[in-house]
Amino acid sequence: MTFLVTGATGSVGRKVVDELVRAGHPVRALTRDPGKAGLPEGVEVVAGDLTRPETLEGVFDGITAAHFIGFAGNDYGPLESAAEVVDLAVRAGVRRATVLKGVQGEHVEEALRKTDLEWTFVQPVEFMSNALNWAESIRTEQTVREPFPKALSAMVHEADIAAVIATALTGDGHHGRTYVLTGPEALTKPDKVRILAEATGQDIAYVELTEQQARERWAAEGHSPETIDFFVWVHGTPPEVGYTVVPTVEQVTGRPARTFAEWAVEHKERFTA
């Protein structure tokens, strides 16, 4: 059995590759730029772009199970080519699929529901790696400037997302399931700053921005008005699913979800000068 991982150099895809390799499975990794992939030795790295199905000739040949990302590009927009991509997989004989759901991942899901493939959808809440957006300001100023200090997030470790995906790809009993994934606790932004300070041994200040100040910063960073409105919604009034802790990671993998404190220790060098 050979497993295909799309989005293989992303924060989750890379860890899915690692999980499969550690378990001894042959892996083919799809990326737009194989020369920059930096994936483990023994992984077959192939070039291709999910938004351009014509670049995927032969990618699914010999693949038993495939992991898909449910979005396209850095803006996480819908994958308009999903039906064509899934059709290529079906015609090549792929039998099982997982999908990392994005905000607009319905195209891949709809395409898979119309097939005979075994499918599992994985829906994580906020990634712990989003805290890396604070790395520069912590390194240079020991300060985090963010709005909405009371909003809660049950952030999930990327390695836990990958472990659930690898389990669903390689094992039985996951067909037709949508797994919502969270970490073991809901935290505010000041909570996260405190945990990062403890992990790095620094005094890190949290400075609250107003919504308008946050909007101006996001606009200066080049985000569209629609994206900024989304940021305000998801950070200011997060949906209940985003801060409600669920035990799915442990139920699927057999071990507890990792804490943000663990993540902070693993990545502490990114926050220190």
N, C-alpha and C positions, 0 to 999 in steps of 0.2 A: 504494500500500500504506500503510495506517494501522496503527500499532502501539498496543496498549493496555498500559499499565503499571499494575498494581494495587500497593497499598502504596507509592504514588508519592512520599510524603513521608518514607519511612523512609530509613535511612542508606544502603541499597543502592538502593532504588527511585528515589530522587532522582538518583542517579548514572546509573542506567539511562536515565532521561529525558534527562539531559545527553548521554550517548553517542549516543542516537538523534537528538537535535536537531542535534548537531555533524555527524552524517553526512547531514543534510538530509532526514530522514524525518518525515512527519507523525505526531504523538504525541497520544494521548488519555490523560490521567492520571486514575486513580480515587483519590479520597480521601474520608474521612468529612466533612472540613470544607474545601471549596474556598477559603473566604475566608482561610484561614491557610496555603495551600499554598506561596506564594512561588516558583512554578516559572517557567521561562524564558518570555519573551514568545513567543507563537505556539502554545504548548501548549494544547490543549483540556482544561480541567480540569472533571471531572464529579463529582458527589456520589454516593456509594454505599457500601455496607457488605457485604463478602463473607459475613459471618455472617447477613445478612438478604437473601436472594436477591430478595425482593419490591422491594428498592430498586434493583435492577440493570436495570430495564426500559429497553431501548434502548442500554445501555452497550456491548454487543458489536456493534451494527449497524455495518456497513462496516469492521469490523476484520479484518485479514488474519492477524495474529499477536498473541498476548497473553502477557504475563508475569504469573505468579501467585506469590503467597506461599503457602507450604504450612502456615501456622499462623494462629492467630486471636488478636487482642488483644495486650496488653502482657505477658501471661503465657505467650505462645507455645504455647498449647494447640492441640489438633487442630482443624482447620476442619471441623466436623460437617456443614456445608452444602455440602461440596465437590462431591458428585454433582450437586446442583441447579445450582451455579454452572457446572460444566463442561458440563452439558446445555444451559444457556442459550448458552454459547459455540458449541457444535456446531450448534445450531439456527439461530444467526445467521450461520453460514458461516465461522467462524474455522478456519484450516487448520494453524496451528502454535502451539506453546505451550512456554514455559519455566517451570520451577518452582524457586524458591529454597527448598530443603529446610530445614525446621526439625527440632527434635528429634522432633516428633510430626507429620511432614508426610505420613504414608502415605495419608491420605484423598484428597488431591488426586492423588497418584501413582496410586492404584488406579483412580480415576475416569478419568484420562487413558488408562491402559493399555487400557481397555475401548472406546476410541473409535478412529476412523481418523485422528485428528490426529497430525501429527509432533510428538513431544515430546522435550524434553531436561531432565534434572534436574541442578541445580547445587547441590553440597554443599560449602560452605565450612567450614573449621575456624574457630577463634576469630577474630572481627573485630579488627583493630587499633584500631578506635574504642572497644573496651571499655576502653582505657587512659584514656578521658575520665572514667571513674569516679574516677580519682585526681586530677582537675584541681583540685577545691576544696582538698583537703588539701595539694597541692603549692603552690598559690597562697598559702595561709594559713600553712602550717607547714613547707613544703619537706620533707615527710615522706610516705611511703607505708607503710601498715600492712596487711600481707596474710599469710596463711598459705602453707604449702607452697612454700618458696623454691627447691626443687630440681626442681619439676615443669616440664616443657618444653612449649612451645606454638609451633607453626609458623604464627603469626598471619598473616592475609591482609588486604591493603588492600581497602577497600570498592570503590574504583575498579577494581581488578582483577576483582572479582566482577562488577561491572556490565559491564565490557568483555567478559567471557566470555558473559554473558547476551545482550548486544546482538549479539555475533557469531553466537550460536546462533539468535537471533530472525530475523536478516536474511540469513543464509547457509545454504547446503545442506551436507549431510554430517554433521549432528549428531543426527539422529533416533535415538532409542533409547539415547542415551548418558547416563551419569551421570558428571558431572565433579566429582571431588573437588579442591578448590582450597586451596592453601597459599601462604604467602609463601616466600621463598628461604632461610630459616634458622629453626632452632628455638631459642627463647630462654626463659630463666627469668625470673621476676619481677624479681630483682635486675639481670639484663641489661637489661630494659626500663627500669628506673629509671635505670640508668647512661646509656642512650641518650637518655632524656628530659633528663637533666641536661646532657649535651653539647649537645643541641639548644637548650636554653633558657638556657644559661650560668649555671645555678644549682647549688648543692650540695644534692642531694636525698638524704635518708636513707631506707633501707629498714629497717623494723622488723617483725620476724617475729611473727605472731600464732600462738598455739596453735590447734588445731582447735576447742577449746571456746570460746576467745575469738572465733573467727570465727563459730561457730554463734550465739553470743549477739548479735554485731553484726547478723548477718543477720535474726535474730528481731526485734531492735529496729527494723529497717527494714521489718518487716511481712511478711516472706516466710513461707510456710507450711512446716511440718516436711518435707513432701515435696520442696519446692523446695530447702530447705536441704540435705537428703540428696543431692539432685542436684548442688548446688554442691560439696559435699565430694567427691563421686565425680569430677566432671569436672575439678576443680582439684587434688585430692589424688592421684588415680591416673588421670590422663587416658588415654583409649584410644589405642592406637598410631596410629590415623589422625590424631589431633590433633597429634602432634609429628613425624610422618614427612613430610619435605619431598618434594613431587612436582612435576614440571615442567609441569603441566597448563595453567597460565596462559599460558606461553610457547608451548606446543604449539597452543593454540586461537587466541590473539591475535597470535602472531608477535613478541612482545616479552617481555623478562624480567619476572617479578613484582617489584613494588616492595618495597623494604626497610622495616623499621620505622623506621630512621633517616630515610628520606625522609618517611614519615608524620609523624614527630615534628617535623621542620622545618616541614612544611605546617601543623601545628596548634599550634605553639609558643606562640602568643598565648593559647591557652586555658589554659595552665599558668603564666602569669606575671601578677602582680598589676597 
